Amino acid sequence: MKIVVDRDRCEANQRCMKIVPEAFSVDDHDQLHVLIERPGPELRARVEKAIRACPRDALSLADE
């Protein structure tokens, strides 16, 4: 699985970062960065929770 960010929708509100700080970071310029583009199974449940928590539906998972 790969984390995909729709940059046009992302508001960098940090909800995903608060749920999975290992995978997401927001910098001082309000830009979201995916730190672990392909998280392992140990993070899958938390990444899915972060995706559901995104108020702009800017996050998704893509199968590779």
N, CA, C and O atoms as a printed pandas DataFrame, in Angstrom:
     atom_number atom_name residue_name chain_id  residue_number  x_coord  y_coord  z_coord
0              1         N          MET        A               1    0.832   -1.171    0.000
1              2        CA          MET        A               1    0.000    0.000    0.000
2              3         C          MET        A               1    0.878    1.236    0.000
3              4         O          MET        A               1    1.977    1.238    0.555
4              5         N          LYS        A               2    0.378    2.277   -0.627
5              6        CA          LYS        A               2    1.093    3.544   -0.730
6              7         C          LYS        A               2    0.146    4.678   -0.352
7              8         O          LYS        A               2   -0.998    4.715   -0.806
8              9         N          ILE        A               3    0.620    5.595    0.473
9             10        CA          ILE        A               3   -0.174    6.754    0.856
10            11         C          ILE        A               3   -0.157    7.758   -0.294
11            12         O          ILE        A               3    0.897    8.082   -0.840
12            13         N          VAL        A               4   -1.347    8.241   -0.647
13            14        CA          VAL        A               4   -1.481    9.229   -1.720
14            15         C          VAL        A               4   -2.135   10.477   -1.131
15            16         O          VAL        A               4   -3.125   10.392   -0.404
16            17         N          VAL        A               5   -1.561   11.642   -1.461
17            18        CA          VAL        A               5   -2.094   12.921   -0.985
18            19         C          VAL        A               5   -2.579   13.732   -2.185
19            20         O          VAL        A               5   -1.838   13.945   -3.145
20            21         N          ASP        A               6   -3.820   14.174   -2.119
21            22        CA          ASP        A               6   -4.350   15.093   -3.122
22            23         C          ASP        A               6   -3.981   16.496   -2.650
23            24         O          ASP        A               6   -4.643   17.060   -1.779
24            25         N          ARG        A               7   -2.935   17.047   -3.221
25            26        CA          ARG        A               7   -2.404   18.346   -2.782
26            27         C          ARG        A               7   -3.399   19.489   -2.989
27            28         O          ARG        A               7   -3.333   20.496   -2.284
28            29         N          ASP        A               8   -4.302   19.348   -3.930
29            30        CA          ASP        A               8   -5.307   20.388   -4.156
30            31         C          ASP        A               8   -6.338   20.435   -3.036
31            32         O          ASP        A               8   -6.963   21.469   -2.800
32            33         N          ARG        A               9   -6.513   19.315   -2.349
33            34        CA          ARG        A               9   -7.519   19.244   -1.276
34            35         C          ARG        A               9   -6.916   19.424    0.111
35            36         O          ARG        A               9   -7.605   19.859    1.034
36            37         N          CYS        A              10   -5.646   19.095    0.267
37            38        CA          CYS        A              10   -5.010   19.097    1.591
38            39         C          CYS        A              10   -4.928   20.510    2.158
39            40         O          CYS        A              10   -4.473   21.440    1.492
40            41         N          GLU        A              11   -5.379   20.650    3.407
41            42        CA          GLU        A              11   -5.304   21.923    4.126
42            43         C          GLU        A              11   -4.220   21.911    5.196
43            44         O          GLU        A              11   -4.048   22.898    5.911
44            45         N          ALA        A              12   -3.500   20.825    5.311
45            46        CA          ALA        A              12   -2.425   20.679    6.301
46            47         C          ALA        A              12   -2.919   21.002    7.708
47            48         O          ALA        A              12   -2.254   21.715    8.460
48            49         N          ASN        A              13   -4.080   20.478    8.052
49            50        CA          ASN        A              13   -4.667   20.758    9.364
50            51         C          ASN        A              13   -4.103   19.880   10.480
51            52         O          ASN        A              13   -4.493   20.025   11.638
52            53         N          GLN        A              14   -3.209   18.993   10.147
53            54        CA          GLN        A              14   -2.429   18.172   11.087
54            55         C          GLN        A              14   -3.203   17.026   11.745
55            56         O          GLN        A              14   -2.666   16.386   12.649
56            57         N          ARG        A              15   -4.403   16.750   11.342
57            58        CA          ARG        A              15   -5.135   15.639   11.957
58            59         C          ARG        A              15   -4.422   14.317   11.710
59            60         O          ARG        A              15   -4.297   13.492   12.615
60            61         N          CYS        A              16   -3.956   14.121   10.487
61            62        CA          CYS        A              16   -3.245   12.873   10.180
62            63         C          CYS        A              16   -1.948   12.784   10.979
63            64         O          CYS        A              16   -1.591   11.713   11.471
64            65         N          MET        A              17   -1.253   13.895   11.108
65            66        CA          MET        A              17    0.012   13.926   11.835
66            67         C          MET        A              17   -0.192   13.580   13.311
67            68         O          MET        A              17    0.658   12.930   13.920
68            69         N          LYS        A              18   -1.300   14.008   13.876
69            70        CA          LYS        A              18   -1.567   13.707   15.279
70            71         C          LYS        A              18   -1.858   12.230   15.501
71            72         O          LYS        A              18   -1.588   11.697   16.577
72            73         N          ILE        A              19   -2.405   11.571   14.493
73            74        CA          ILE        A              19   -2.732   10.147   14.610
74            75         C          ILE        A              19   -1.525    9.269   14.312
75            76         O          ILE        A              19   -1.299    8.270   14.995
76            77         N          VAL        A              20   -0.745    9.640   13.289
77            78        CA          VAL        A              20    0.421    8.827   12.889
78            79         C          VAL        A              20    1.615    9.755   12.636
79            80         O          VAL        A              20    1.972    9.997   11.483
80            81         N          PRO        A              21    2.232   10.272   13.694
81            82        CA          PRO        A              21    3.358   11.189   13.492
82            83         C          PRO        A              21    4.563   10.531   12.818
83            84         O          PRO        A              21    5.431   11.221   12.283
84            85         N          GLU        A              22    4.614    9.216   12.843
85            86        CA          GLU        A              22    5.700    8.514   12.152
86            87         C          GLU        A              22    5.560    8.618   10.639
87            88         O          GLU        A              22    6.550    8.521    9.915
88            89         N          ALA        A              23    4.337    8.816   10.161
89            90        CA          ALA        A              23    4.074    8.795    8.719
90            91         C          ALA        A              23    3.794   10.173    8.121
91            92         O          ALA        A              23    3.980   10.375    6.921
92            93         N          PHE        A              24    3.350   11.122    8.946
93            94        CA          PHE        A              24    2.968   12.438    8.434
94            95         C          PHE        A              24    3.629   13.552    9.232
95            96         O          PHE        A              24    3.828   13.440   10.442
96            97         N          SER        A              25    3.965   14.626    8.530
97            98        CA          SER        A              25    4.531   15.807    9.177
98            99         C          SER        A              25    4.040   17.041    8.432
99           100         O          SER        A              25    3.876   17.022    7.212
100          101         N          VAL        A              26    3.807   18.112    9.183
101          102        CA          VAL        A              26    3.439   19.399    8.588
102          103         C          VAL        A              26    4.532   20.393    8.970
103          104         O          VAL        A              26    4.856   20.556   10.146
104          105         N          ASP        A              27    5.095   21.053    7.961
105          106        CA          ASP        A              27    6.202   21.974    8.220
106          107         C          ASP        A              27    5.700   23.380    8.572
107          108         O          ASP        A              27    4.497   23.624    8.655
108          109         N          ASP        A              28    6.638   24.282    8.772
109          110        CA          ASP        A              28    6.311   25.658    9.165
110          111         C          ASP        A              28    5.597   26.434    8.072
111          112         O          ASP        A              28    5.045   27.503    8.332
112          113         N          HIS        A              29    5.599   25.909    6.847
113          114        CA          HIS        A              29    4.930   26.555    5.726
114          115         C          HIS        A              29    3.579   25.899    5.421
115          116         O          HIS        A              29    3.011   26.096    4.347
116          117         N          ASP        A              30    3.075   25.121    6.379
117          118        CA          ASP        A              30    1.796   24.411    6.252
118          119         C          ASP        A              30    1.760   23.482    5.046
119          120         O          ASP        A              30    0.765   23.421    4.324
120          121         N          GLN        A              31    2.843   22.768    4.839
121          122        CA          GLN        A              31    2.923   21.765    3.782
122          123         C          GLN        A              31    2.977   20.383    4.438
123          124         O          GLN        A              31    3.789   20.137    5.330
124          125         N          LEU        A              32    2.107   19.497    3.985
125          126        CA          LEU        A              32    2.101   18.129    4.483
126          127         C          LEU        A              32    3.200   17.333    3.799
127          128         O          LEU        A              32    3.385   17.419    2.585
128          129         N          HIS        A              33    3.926   16.557    4.594
129          130        CA          HIS        A              33    4.964   15.670    4.078
130          131         C          HIS        A              33    4.647   14.252    4.533
131          132         O          HIS        A              33    4.341   14.018    5.702
132          133         N          VAL        A              34    4.721   13.324    3.612
133          134        CA          VAL        A              34    4.549   11.912    3.936
134          135         C          VAL        A              34    5.942   11.367    4.235
135          136         O          VAL        A              34    6.799   11.307    3.353
136          137         N          LEU        A              35    6.155   10.977    5.468
137          138        CA          LEU        A              35    7.468   10.509    5.906
138          139         C          LEU        A              35    7.703    9.045    5.569
139          140         O          LEU        A              35    8.832    8.630    5.309
140          141         N          ILE        A              36    6.635    8.275    5.577
141          142        CA          ILE        A              36    6.706    6.851    5.229
142          143         C          ILE        A              36    5.663    6.625    4.141
143          144         O          ILE        A              36    4.485    6.416    4.432
144          145         N          GLU        A              37    6.095    6.669    2.911
145          146        CA          GLU        A              37    5.169    6.552    1.785
146          147         C          GLU        A              37    4.510    5.176    1.718
147          148         O          GLU        A              37    3.354    5.050    1.313
148          149         N          ARG        A              38    5.254    4.153    2.118
149          150        CA          ARG        A              38    4.738    2.779    2.096
150          151         C          ARG        A              38    4.854    2.167    3.502
151          152         O          ARG        A              38    5.764    1.385    3.775
152          153         N          PRO        A              39    3.926    2.533    4.379
153          154        CA          PRO        A              39    3.998    2.035    5.757
154          155         C          PRO        A              39    3.741    0.534    5.821
155          156         O          PRO        A              39    2.990   -0.023    5.021
156          157         N          GLY        A              40    4.376   -0.092    6.780
157          158        CA          GLY        A              40    4.218   -1.534    6.975
158          159         C          GLY        A              40    2.903   -1.876    7.647
159          160         O          GLY        A              40    2.146   -0.990    8.044
160          161         N          PRO        A              41    2.638   -3.165    7.772
161          162        CA          PRO        A              41    1.367   -3.615    8.352
162          163         C          PRO        A              41    1.156   -3.159    9.798
163          164         O          PRO        A              41    0.015   -3.062   10.251
164          165         N          GLU        A              42    2.230   -2.882   10.520
165          166        CA          GLU        A              42    2.098   -2.437   11.907
166          167         C          GLU        A              42    1.479   -1.035   12.011
167          168         O          GLU        A              42    0.963   -0.664   13.065
168          169         N          LEU        A              43    1.527   -0.268   10.936
169          170        CA          LEU        A              43    0.938    1.069   10.939
170          171         C          LEU        A              43   -0.375    1.155   10.178
171          172         O          LEU        A              43   -1.028    2.198   10.191
172          173         N          ARG        A              44   -0.764    0.090    9.526
173          174        CA          ARG        A              44   -1.921    0.145    8.621
174          175         C          ARG        A              44   -3.197    0.656    9.299
175          176         O          ARG        A              44   -3.869    1.529    8.750
176          177         N          ALA        A              45   -3.537    0.142   10.459
177          178        CA          ALA        A              45   -4.782    0.554   11.128
178          179         C          ALA        A              45   -4.748    2.045   11.462
179          180         O          ALA        A              45   -5.754    2.736   11.297
180          181         N          ARG        A              46   -3.618    2.542   11.925
181          182        CA          ARG        A              46   -3.512    3.964   12.267
182          183         C          ARG        A              46   -3.522    4.845   11.021
183          184         O          ARG        A              46   -4.105    5.929   11.039
184          185         N          VAL        A              47   -2.888    4.397    9.944
185          186        CA          VAL        A              47   -2.909    5.153    8.693
186          187         C          VAL        A              47   -4.341    5.220    8.167
187          188         O          VAL        A              47   -4.785    6.278    7.720
188          189         N          GLU        A              48   -5.062    4.113    8.215
189          190        CA          GLU        A              48   -6.458    4.112    7.773
190          191         C          GLU        A              48   -7.303    5.057    8.626
191          192         O          GLU        A              48   -8.187    5.740    8.109
192          193         N          LYS        A              49   -7.035    5.097    9.920
193          194        CA          LYS        A              49   -7.753    6.013   10.810
194          195         C          LYS        A              49   -7.440    7.464   10.427
195          196         O          LYS        A              49   -8.336    8.307   10.410
196          197         N          ALA        A              50   -6.187    7.752   10.124
197          198        CA          ALA        A              50   -5.794    9.102    9.711
198          199         C          ALA        A              50   -6.479    9.502    8.411
199          200         O          ALA        A              50   -6.901   10.648    8.252
200          201         N          ILE        A              51   -6.590    8.560    7.484
201          202        CA          ILE        A              51   -7.259    8.828    6.209
202          203         C          ILE        A              51   -8.727    9.161    6.444
203          204         O          ILE        A              51   -9.258   10.099    5.849
204          205         N          ARG        A              52   -9.376    8.397    7.304
205          206        CA          ARG        A              52  -10.789    8.669    7.620
206          207         C          ARG        A              52  -10.971    9.996    8.344
207          208         O          ARG        A              52  -12.015   10.636    8.213
208          209         N          ALA        A              53   -9.960   10.414    9.109
209          210        CA          ALA        A              53  -10.056   11.651    9.897
210          211         C          ALA        A              53   -9.834   12.907    9.064
211          212         O          ALA        A              53  -10.124   14.009    9.530
212          213         N          CYS        A              54   -9.333   12.766    7.860
213          214        CA          CYS        A              54   -9.052   13.934    7.019
214          215         C          CYS        A              54  -10.366   14.616    6.629
215          216         O          CYS        A              54  -11.192   14.005    5.951
216          217         N          PRO        A              55  -10.575   15.868    7.040
217          218        CA          PRO        A              55  -11.841   16.540    6.755
218          219         C          PRO        A              55  -12.036   16.900    5.280
219          220         O          PRO        A              55  -13.157   17.174    4.854
220          221         N          ARG        A              56  -10.961   16.900    4.507
221          222        CA          ARG        A              56  -11.046   17.255    3.090
222          223         C          ARG        A              56  -10.904   16.041    2.177
223          224         O          ARG        A              56  -10.832   16.192    0.957
224          225         N          ASP        A              57  -10.863   14.848    2.749
225          226        CA          ASP        A              57  -10.671   13.611    1.964
226          227         C          ASP        A              57   -9.474   13.732    1.027
227          228         O          ASP        A              57   -9.537   13.337   -0.138
228          229         N          ALA        A              58   -8.385   14.282    1.553
229          230        CA          ALA        A              58   -7.180   14.494    0.741
230          231         C          ALA        A              58   -6.247   13.293    0.757
231          232         O          ALA        A              58   -5.294   13.241   -0.020
232          233         N          LEU        A              59   -6.507   12.329    1.629
233          234        CA          LEU        A              59   -5.628   11.170    1.765
234          235         C          LEU        A              59   -6.322    9.906    1.274
235          236         O          LEU        A              59   -7.534    9.740    1.412
236          237         N          SER        A              60   -5.519    9.031    0.703
237          238        CA          SER        A              60   -6.038    7.724    0.301
238          239         C          SER        A              60   -4.893    6.729    0.259
239          240         O          SER        A              60   -3.724    7.098    0.377
240          241         N          LEU        A              61   -5.247    5.465    0.090
241          242        CA          LEU        A              61   -4.261    4.395   -0.072
242          243         C          LEU        A              61   -4.390    3.835   -1.465
243          244         O          LEU        A              61   -5.500    3.654   -1.966
244          245         N          ALA        A              62   -3.287    3.562   -2.086
245          246        CA          ALA        A              62   -3.275    2.979   -3.426
246          247         C          ALA        A              62   -2.570    1.636   -3.355
247          248         O          ALA        A              62   -1.525    1.510   -2.716
248          249         N          ASP        A              63   -3.135    0.645   -4.003
249          250        CA          ASP        A              63   -2.477   -0.650   -4.113
250          251         C          ASP        A              63   -1.419   -0.546   -5.192
251          252         O          ASP        A              63   -1.586    0.158   -6.188
252          253         N          GLU        A              64   -0.342   -1.253   -4.974
253          254        CA          GLU        A              64    0.725   -1.231   -5.976
254          255         C          GLU        A              64    0.870   -2.565   -6.627
255          256         O          GLU        A              64    1.722   -2.738   -7.499
